Amino acid sequence: MGIARKVGATLLIAAALGIWFGMSPDTGEYDRQISAALSEAQLNELTAESAPQQQVVNGWVTRDLLEIIARQQAGSDARQAALTTLLIVTIGIALITYRRERPAPPIVAGSAVPPLQPGPSVTPTTVLPAQPAHD
């Protein structure tokens, strides 16, 4: 029974690791979007001739980059919850499966429990006389 439990737990941990790495976000898509937004901003800055035009260009690139961040965050919400749950379940399975079991002490037929050893004797040093009861 112990071996089957360990094999099953090992397979669950391997599946958990597969899900962990399988759910990783595709950073290449966001890298391309960021590069495109920054390239467009550089082209727009070349045509900006005054400070107000440069402010408009900076506003556009800020808007584009914030949109990319919002898309990235929307995709990672489910991933964070799934990965946290997966981590907790994996740790629980590992603790239950791989904990050390303490073997029960062997019971040998005919073995007797050793008798208790007497401790040091206690003798009172002073004895108080009994007090008569008052009515």
C-alpha positions as CSV (number, residue, x, y, z in Angstrom):
1,M,0.0,0.0,0.0
2,G,2.8,2.4,0.8
3,I,4.5,2.0,-2.6
4,A,1.2,2.6,-4.5
5,R,0.5,5.7,-2.5
6,K,4.0,7.1,-3.2
7,V,3.8,6.4,-6.9
8,G,0.3,8.0,-7.1
9,A,1.6,11.1,-5.2
10,T,4.7,11.3,-7.5
11,L,2.4,11.2,-10.5
12,L,0.2,14.0,-9.0
13,I,3.3,16.1,-8.3
14,A,4.5,15.6,-11.9
15,A,1.1,16.6,-13.2
16,A,1.2,19.7,-11.0
17,L,4.6,20.7,-12.4
18,G,3.3,20.2,-15.9
19,I,0.3,22.5,-15.2
20,W,2.6,25.0,-13.5
21,F,4.8,25.3,-16.6
22,G,2.0,24.8,-19.1
23,M,0.1,27.8,-17.7
24,S,3.0,30.2,-18.0
25,P,2.2,33.3,-20.0
26,D,3.5,33.9,-23.5
27,T,5.7,36.9,-22.9
28,G,6.8,37.1,-26.6
29,E,3.3,38.5,-27.6
30,Y,3.6,41.3,-25.0
31,D,7.2,42.0,-26.0
32,R,6.1,42.6,-29.6
33,Q,3.3,44.9,-28.6
34,I,5.6,46.9,-26.4
35,S,8.2,47.2,-29.1
36,A,5.5,48.3,-31.6
37,A,4.1,51.0,-29.2
38,L,7.6,52.4,-28.5
39,S,8.5,52.4,-32.2
40,E,5.4,54.3,-33.0
41,A,6.1,56.8,-30.2
42,Q,9.6,57.4,-31.6
43,L,8.1,58.1,-35.1
44,N,5.5,60.5,-33.6
45,E,8.2,62.3,-31.6
46,L,10.1,63.1,-34.8
47,T,7.1,64.9,-36.2
48,A,6.3,66.8,-32.9
49,E,7.6,70.3,-33.2
50,S,6.4,71.9,-29.9
51,A,6.0,70.9,-26.3
52,P,2.2,70.5,-26.6
53,Q,2.7,68.1,-29.5
54,Q,5.3,66.1,-27.5
55,Q,2.9,65.9,-24.6
56,V,0.2,64.5,-26.9
57,V,2.7,61.9,-28.3
58,N,3.7,60.9,-24.7
59,G,0.0,60.6,-23.8
60,W,-0.5,58.2,-26.8
61,V,2.4,56.0,-25.9
62,T,1.3,55.9,-22.2
63,R,-2.2,54.9,-23.3
64,D,-0.8,52.1,-25.5
65,L,1.5,50.8,-22.8
66,L,-1.3,50.8,-20.2
67,E,-3.5,48.9,-22.6
68,I,-0.8,46.2,-22.9
69,I,-0.4,46.0,-19.1
70,A,-4.2,45.7,-18.7
71,R,-4.4,42.8,-21.2
72,Q,-1.5,41.1,-19.5
73,Q,-3.0,41.4,-16.1
74,A,-6.4,40.2,-17.3
75,G,-4.7,37.0,-18.5
76,S,-2.8,36.4,-15.3
77,D,-5.8,36.6,-12.8
78,A,-6.9,33.0,-13.4
79,R,-3.3,31.8,-13.5
80,Q,-2.5,33.2,-10.0
81,A,-5.5,31.5,-8.4
82,A,-4.9,28.2,-10.2
83,L,-1.2,28.2,-9.3
84,T,-1.8,29.1,-5.6
85,T,-4.3,26.3,-5.3
86,L,-2.0,23.9,-7.1
87,L,0.8,24.8,-4.8
88,I,-1.2,24.2,-1.6
89,V,-2.6,20.9,-2.9
90,T,0.9,19.7,-3.9
91,I,2.4,20.5,-0.6
92,G,-0.5,18.8,1.2
93,I,-0.1,15.6,-0.9
94,A,3.7,15.6,-0.4
95,L,3.3,16.0,3.4
96,I,0.7,13.2,3.6
97,T,2.5,10.8,1.4
98,Y,6.1,11.2,2.3
99,R,5.9,11.7,6.0
100,R,7.8,9.2,8.1
101,E,5.7,6.5,9.7
102,R,6.9,5.4,13.1
103,P,6.8,1.7,13.4
104,A,5.0,0.2,16.4
105,P,7.2,-1.4,18.9
106,P,7.4,-5.1,18.4
107,I,5.4,-7.3,20.8
108,V,7.3,-10.4,21.8
109,A,5.5,-13.3,23.3
110,G,6.5,-13.9,26.9
111,S,8.2,-10.6,27.4
112,A,7.3,-9.0,30.7
113,V,7.1,-5.4,31.5
114,P,9.9,-4.6,34.0
115,P,8.7,-3.7,37.4
116,L,8.8,-0.1,38.6
117,Q,11.8,0.7,40.5
118,P,11.1,2.2,44.0
119,G,12.0,5.8,44.3
120,P,13.6,7.5,47.3
121,S,11.5,7.2,50.4
122,V,10.0,10.3,51.8
123,T,9.8,10.6,55.6
124,P,8.3,13.5,57.4
125,T,10.7,15.4,59.6
126,T,8.2,17.0,61.9
127,V,4.7,15.8,62.7
128,L,2.3,18.3,64.0
129,P,0.0,17.2,66.9
130,A,-3.7,16.9,66.1
131,Q,-5.7,20.0,67.1
132,P,-8.9,19.5,69.1
133,A,-12.0,20.5,67.2
134,H,-13.6,23.8,68.5
135,D,-17.4,23.9,68.8
